[in-house]
Amino acid sequence: MSTIRIARPQEAQALSALCCRSKAHWGYDAQFMRLSEAALAVPRALIALGQVLVAEDAHGAPLGVASVETLAAPGEFDLAHFFVEPAAFGTGVGRALFAAAAELAKAKGARRLIILSDPNAAAFYARMGASAIGDAPSDAIPGRRLPLLRYEIP
């Protein structure tokens, strides 16, 4: 069982490392991971705004991280980070963290989440109720296109 809470600024580095471990789980090579580091970093400023969530186990060890950011369109938020420790895949942590991220965004005025997804995670978001709306350029890897999804917050 995990609990979900707002992240603390001093956790930025550990949460960024969690994002990297989760991304690396899909077998990306070292060059890909180097190019992805900046996009995987969890900014302290976003944590300070209360827009980053942490799922943790009973001992306080992080199992997942999610963040939401406002977008230009009214009512739209970006699911900027969403990563789960590979050892916690399939345990319900991701489902609970996604629900909490949607609730956090809703509390901040969101009606929908826009998700630029790793291809390996798109099926997870579809199971959560997100719909594919096209693709968009990666913010880390030049020339790479990624699935773009929309989740209407109930």
N, C-alpha and C positions, 0 to 999 in steps of 0.2 A: 504494500500500500504506500502511496506517495502523497505528500501534501504539496500544495502550490502556494507560493508567496511572491511578493514583490522582491526583485533583486536588490542587493546592496552594492553601492559604488565600488567597494573594495573587492568585489567578486568579478569585476570586468575581465581580468586576465584569465581566471579559471573558467569562466563561461565561454570566452573566446576559444580556449583550448578544447572545451567540450564540443563546440561547433566544428572544430577541425577534426576531432576524432570521429564524429558522426559522419561528416562528409567523406573522410578517408575510408570509411567502412565499405564504400561502393567500389573500391579498387582503383581510384584515381592515382595517377603517377605523381612523383615528387614535383615535377614542373607544374602540373595542373594545381597541385595543392599550394605551391608558392604563389602562383598567380591569384589564387582564391583567398589568401590570408586576409587582405584588407576587407573584402566583402564579408568574411566570416567573423571579423572582430565585433564585439559587443561594446558600443561606445559608452563610456561613463556618463556622458551627457544625457543619453537616452535613459539610462538607469536612473539618473537624478530626476528625470521627469516622471518617474513611476510607470514607465511604459515597457518594462522588461519583467517577465515572470520566470520563476525557477520552480521546477518540480524537484522535490528532494525525497530521499528515503527516510526511514525512521531515525537514522543516525545523522541526518543533516547533509548527506552526500548528494550533490546535484545529479539528477537523472535526466534533466531536460531543461531547455531554455526556449523562450518565445518572446518576441517583441513586436509591438505594433507602432506604426508611425502614420501621422496624418498625410493625406495626399491633397493635391490641388482641388479635386472635385469634391463638392460638399457631400459629407456622409461616407466618403471612401477612405479606408485606412489600408496601409500596406502591412502584410504579415512579413516584416523585415527579416526576422530570424525565427527559425523553428527547427530545433535539433534535439534529438534524443540520444542518450548514450546507447551505443550498439547493444550492450548487454541487457538493456531495458526494452528493446524492440519486442513487440508482441505481448507486452505485459499490461497494456491499458494506460501507460504513462502518456503516450502521445495523444490518445483520445481525450484524456482529462485535461492535458495541457492545451490542446486545441480549443476545447470548450471554454477554458478559463481565458484564453487569449481573445476569443470572440466576445466574451462578457466584458473584459477590460476595454476593448475597443468600443463596444456598445455604450459603456458608462462614459466614455469620452466623446460620444456623439456619432459613432459609426453606424451605418446601416448595412455596410458590406465590407468584406476584406478582399483585397486584390493580392494574389499569390503568384509570384514568379518562382516556379518550382524546379527543383532538380528533377530530371526525368525519372529517377528512381523513386521519388516521393509522390509523383502525381496521382498514382492509384490510391495512396493513403488519403490525400485531400478529396478525391472523388468519393471515397467511403464516408468522409465527414460531411458530404453534401455539396462540395464545391463543383462548379461546372466549368468545363474548358471553354475559354473565349478566344483562343488563338495562341500565338507565341510571341516572344519578345527577346531582344538581345540580352545576353548575359552581361551582368555588371562587372564580371571578373575576367572572362575568357573571350578575347577578340574573335569575332566570327561565329561564336556559338549562339544558338537560339534555344530558348527554354520554354517549356509549357507555361502558359499564362491562364490562371483560373480565377473565378469569382465565387465568393461565398456570401450569400445573402443571410445576414444575421437575423435570426427569428426574434 
